[in-house]
Amino acid sequence: MSGTQAKSTPLARQERTFLRFTLGQRWEHALLFLSILVLLLTGLPQKYREFSISQDLLATPDQVFLIQNIHHAAAILLSLVVIYHLGRILVLMSRRSLPGDLLPTMQDLRDAWHMIQYLLFLRKDKPRFGRYNFEQKVTYWVVFFSVAIMGISGLIIWFPIQATSFLPGGVVPAAKLAHSTESVVLAIFILIWHIYHVHIERLNLSMFTGRLSEEEMRTYHEKEYERLAGQSGERK
């Protein structure tokens, strides 16, 4: 040795992570997002034809035909995602292993009221959440029912003759109104509610990586962290 004391390099601490979404759930989310995005981009110009961008997209019959075909292809993709999602639910139910994490409960109402009090500076602490908080449950069920409304009304619009063979003729204009209105509601909801809570309030990449860090679990899903980490949790 040359007289200089060798320094030991401390080992880098590896942060613990927790599985949030499986690979199948991440692919399902990606295809859901892609299909809804394409549906909105091709459907809204048809609803608001007076806008200049809509007139450019729908300037000729061929362009209208192309936009409608892309819209229908995205609708088929969305339908396949929904069928897969419902099929997965049925399989889990048959195995008696369907988790109830996304089902609304009275605790969600209490958590929502707690959060309102926190935002109004009436309470100093935020509510503690499990695997999904009330905001995430609202997102799931709004998208679920919006897709159901758009899917049923879209089929009636796509196949009006078949639909009116067993339904009254007024169902077609009603379906058009429901379809276009719900598309606007869904677009506003995704842009304002979902993107804010997922990407602006905090950069949540778990739907892409599949995992959450220990710090994120402690901060945003404390009850779930305590359960997974085997902690009893002293706070009530």
C-alpha positions as CSV (number, residue, x, y, z in Angstrom):
1,M,0.0,0.0,0.0
2,S,1.3,3.5,-0.7
3,G,0.2,5.0,2.6
4,T,-3.1,6.2,1.4
5,Q,-6.0,4.4,3.1
6,A,-8.4,2.7,0.8
7,K,-11.9,4.1,1.0
8,S,-14.8,1.7,1.0
9,T,-17.5,2.7,-1.4
10,P,-20.9,2.5,0.2
11,L,-23.4,0.4,-1.6
12,A,-26.2,2.3,-3.3
13,R,-29.5,1.8,-1.6
14,Q,-32.0,0.2,-3.9
15,E,-35.5,1.7,-3.4
16,R,-38.2,-0.8,-2.7
17,T,-41.1,-0.8,-5.2
18,F,-44.6,-2.3,-5.2
19,L,-46.5,-4.0,-8.0
20,R,-49.4,-1.7,-9.0
21,F,-50.5,-3.0,-12.4
22,T,-49.8,-6.3,-14.3
23,L,-48.5,-6.3,-17.8
24,G,-52.0,-7.3,-19.1
25,Q,-53.6,-4.4,-17.2
26,R,-51.0,-2.0,-18.7
27,W,-51.7,-3.2,-22.3
28,E,-55.4,-2.9,-21.6
29,H,-55.0,0.7,-20.5
30,A,-52.8,1.6,-23.4
31,L,-55.3,0.1,-26.0
32,L,-58.2,1.8,-24.1
33,F,-56.5,5.1,-24.3
34,L,-55.5,4.7,-27.9
35,S,-59.0,3.7,-29.0
36,I,-60.7,6.5,-27.1
37,L,-58.2,9.1,-28.4
38,V,-58.8,8.0,-32.0
39,L,-62.6,8.0,-31.5
40,L,-62.5,11.5,-30.1
41,L,-60.2,12.8,-32.8
42,T,-62.4,11.3,-35.6
43,G,-65.8,11.8,-33.9
44,L,-65.6,15.4,-32.7
45,P,-64.9,16.9,-36.2
46,Q,-68.1,15.1,-37.4
47,K,-70.1,16.6,-34.6
48,Y,-68.7,20.2,-35.0
49,R,-68.6,20.4,-38.8
50,E,-68.8,24.2,-38.7
51,F,-65.2,24.5,-37.4
52,S,-62.5,25.2,-40.0
53,I,-60.4,22.2,-39.0
54,S,-63.5,20.0,-39.3
55,Q,-64.2,21.3,-42.8
56,D,-60.6,20.6,-43.8
57,L,-60.8,17.1,-42.5
58,L,-64.2,16.4,-44.1
59,A,-63.7,18.4,-47.3
60,T,-64.5,15.6,-49.7
61,P,-66.7,12.5,-49.6
62,D,-63.5,10.3,-49.7
63,Q,-62.1,12.1,-46.6
64,V,-65.5,11.7,-44.8
65,F,-65.4,8.0,-45.7
66,L,-61.8,7.6,-44.5
67,I,-62.6,9.4,-41.2
68,Q,-65.6,7.2,-40.6
69,N,-63.7,4.0,-41.3
70,I,-60.9,5.0,-38.9
71,H,-63.7,5.8,-36.3
72,H,-65.3,2.4,-36.9
73,A,-61.9,0.6,-36.6
74,A,-61.2,2.4,-33.3
75,A,-64.7,1.4,-32.1
76,I,-64.0,-2.2,-32.9
77,L,-60.7,-2.0,-31.0
78,L,-62.5,-0.5,-28.0
79,S,-65.1,-3.2,-28.1
80,L,-62.4,-5.9,-28.0
81,V,-60.8,-4.2,-25.0
82,V,-64.2,-4.1,-23.2
83,I,-64.9,-7.7,-24.1
84,Y,-61.5,-8.7,-22.7
85,H,-62.1,-6.6,-19.5
86,L,-65.5,-8.1,-18.9
87,G,-64.2,-11.6,-19.7
88,R,-61.4,-11.1,-17.2
89,I,-63.9,-10.0,-14.5
90,L,-66.1,-13.1,-15.2
91,V,-63.1,-15.4,-14.9
92,L,-62.0,-13.9,-11.6
93,M,-65.6,-14.1,-10.3
94,S,-65.7,-17.8,-11.3
95,R,-62.5,-18.4,-9.3
96,R,-63.9,-16.3,-6.4
97,S,-60.8,-14.1,-6.6
98,L,-62.3,-10.8,-7.9
99,P,-61.0,-8.0,-5.7
100,G,-63.5,-5.4,-4.6
101,D,-61.0,-2.5,-4.6
102,L,-62.8,-0.5,-7.2
103,L,-66.3,-0.9,-5.8
104,P,-67.7,2.3,-4.2
105,T,-68.2,2.2,-0.5
106,M,-69.3,4.6,2.3
107,Q,-65.7,5.1,3.1
108,D,-65.3,6.8,-0.2
109,L,-67.9,9.4,0.7
110,R,-66.1,10.0,4.1
111,D,-62.8,10.3,2.3
112,A,-64.3,12.8,-0.2
113,W,-65.7,14.9,2.6
114,H,-62.4,14.7,4.4
115,M,-60.6,15.9,1.3
116,I,-63.0,18.8,0.9
117,Q,-62.3,19.8,4.5
118,Y,-58.6,19.6,3.8
119,L,-58.8,21.7,0.7
120,L,-60.9,24.3,2.6
121,F,-58.2,24.4,5.4
122,L,-60.6,22.9,7.9
123,R,-58.4,19.9,8.5
124,K,-54.6,19.7,8.5
125,D,-54.4,16.0,7.4
126,K,-55.3,14.4,4.1
127,P,-57.4,11.2,4.2
128,R,-55.5,7.9,4.1
129,F,-56.2,5.6,1.1
130,G,-56.1,2.0,0.2
131,R,-55.3,0.5,-3.2
132,Y,-57.6,3.0,-5.0
133,N,-58.8,6.3,-3.7
134,F,-62.3,7.8,-4.4
135,E,-60.9,9.9,-7.3
136,Q,-59.6,6.8,-9.0
137,K,-62.9,5.0,-8.5
138,V,-64.8,7.9,-10.0
139,T,-62.5,7.8,-13.0
140,Y,-63.0,4.1,-13.5
141,W,-66.8,4.2,-13.3
142,V,-67.2,7.4,-15.3
143,V,-65.2,5.8,-18.1
144,F,-67.0,2.5,-17.7
145,F,-70.5,4.0,-18.1
146,S,-69.4,6.5,-20.8
147,V,-68.0,3.7,-22.9
148,A,-71.2,1.7,-22.4
149,I,-73.4,4.6,-23.5
150,M,-71.2,5.4,-26.5
151,G,-70.9,1.7,-27.4
152,I,-74.7,1.0,-27.4
153,S,-75.6,4.3,-29.1
154,G,-72.7,3.8,-31.6
155,L,-74.1,0.4,-32.7
156,I,-77.5,1.9,-33.3
157,I,-76.0,4.7,-35.4
158,W,-73.8,2.3,-37.3
159,F,-76.7,-0.2,-38.0
160,P,-79.9,1.9,-38.0
161,I,-81.9,-0.5,-40.1
162,Q,-81.2,-3.5,-37.9
163,A,-81.8,-1.4,-34.8
164,T,-85.2,0.0,-36.0
165,S,-86.3,-3.5,-36.9
166,F,-87.1,-4.1,-33.3
167,L,-86.9,-0.6,-31.8
168,P,-88.9,2.5,-32.6
169,G,-87.5,4.8,-35.2
170,G,-87.0,7.6,-32.7
171,V,-84.1,5.6,-31.2
172,V,-81.7,6.6,-34.0
173,P,-81.8,10.4,-33.4
174,A,-81.8,9.8,-29.7
175,A,-78.7,7.6,-30.1
176,K,-77.0,10.3,-32.1
177,L,-77.6,12.9,-29.4
178,A,-76.5,10.5,-26.6
179,H,-73.4,9.5,-28.6
180,S,-72.2,13.0,-29.4
181,T,-73.0,14.4,-26.0
182,E,-71.3,11.6,-24.1
183,S,-68.2,12.0,-26.3
184,V,-67.9,15.6,-25.2
185,V,-68.4,14.7,-21.6
186,L,-65.8,12.0,-21.8
187,A,-63.3,14.3,-23.5
188,I,-63.8,17.0,-20.9
189,F,-63.5,14.4,-18.1
190,I,-60.3,12.9,-19.4
191,L,-58.6,16.3,-20.2
192,I,-59.6,18.0,-16.9
193,W,-60.1,15.3,-14.3
194,H,-57.9,12.3,-15.3
195,I,-54.9,14.1,-16.7
196,Y,-54.8,16.6,-13.8
197,H,-55.0,13.9,-11.1
198,V,-52.6,11.5,-12.8
199,H,-50.1,13.7,-14.7
200,I,-50.3,17.2,-13.3
201,E,-50.9,16.7,-9.6
202,R,-48.2,14.1,-9.6
203,L,-46.3,12.4,-12.3
204,N,-47.7,8.9,-11.9
205,L,-46.1,6.5,-14.3
206,S,-47.2,3.3,-12.7
207,M,-49.5,2.5,-15.7
208,F,-46.4,2.4,-17.8
209,T,-43.9,0.9,-15.4
210,G,-46.3,-1.3,-13.5
211,R,-44.8,-0.3,-10.1
212,L,-44.9,2.4,-7.5
213,S,-42.0,3.4,-5.2
214,E,-42.2,3.0,-1.5
215,E,-42.4,6.7,-1.0
216,E,-45.3,7.0,-3.4
217,M,-47.1,4.1,-1.6
218,R,-46.6,5.7,1.7
219,T,-47.8,9.1,0.5
220,Y,-50.8,8.2,-1.7
221,H,-51.8,4.7,-0.6
222,E,-50.8,4.5,3.0
223,K,-53.3,1.8,4.0
224,E,-52.3,-0.4,1.1
225,Y,-48.7,0.1,2.0
226,E,-49.3,-0.9,5.5
227,R,-51.1,-4.0,4.4
228,L,-48.4,-5.0,1.9
229,A,-45.5,-4.2,4.1
230,G,-47.0,-6.1,7.0
231,Q,-47.4,-3.0,9.1
232,S,-50.3,-2.7,11.5
233,G,-50.4,1.1,11.4
234,E,-50.7,2.9,14.7
235,R,-52.9,5.7,13.2
236,K,-56.6,5.0,13.0
